[in-house]
Amino acid sequence: MVTQKSTRAVGLGRVLIAVYALLALAATGRSVFQIATQFSGAPLAYTLSALSAVVYIVATVALIGRGQGWYAVAWATISFELAGVLIIGLVTVLDPELFPHDTVWSFFGRGYGFVPLVLPVLGILWLRRQGRVARAVDASGVDGAGADGVGAGGVPRGPGTTR
């Protein structure tokens, strides 16, 4: 019998990961340029751009990674991302003078076609689906684990796993 290694990087998960990777590159490039050339003009905004870049990089790696640890990191980073885009977006709408220059999350990601607002919602929905798939596989008694002990959704499997 052939066993397959499962991962979140299949189907729509690949598209999600690709968009996260693209946003990570865009946010990193933007923040590096802003910090290198204009940092004194808006240090808070440019620091937040750099923070968002780090969040997108970690989220991308976590979505690719296998196992419960990476699954938890993906949840944490994507939840943080959603909170960041909502808080920074709201602050920039209510008091735009606090941010004289845009960040990735300013005005809910307006400068990026609102992708920073939509992406974490899609990421959370994807992670929830992956968690349900993993639990359904566990409940069926067929763990689908590959040789490395990783089952559906990249969640580790082992003897006696009841999750």
Secondary structure, 3 states (H helix, E strand, C coil): CCCCCCCCCCCHHHHHHHHHHHHHHHHHHHHHHHHHHHHHHCHHHHHHHHHHHHHHHHHHHHHHCCCHHHHHHHHHHHHHHHHHHHHHHHHHHHCHHHCCCCCCCHHHCHHHCCHHHHHHHHHHHHHHHHHHHHHHHHHHCCCCCCCCCECHHHCECCCCCCC
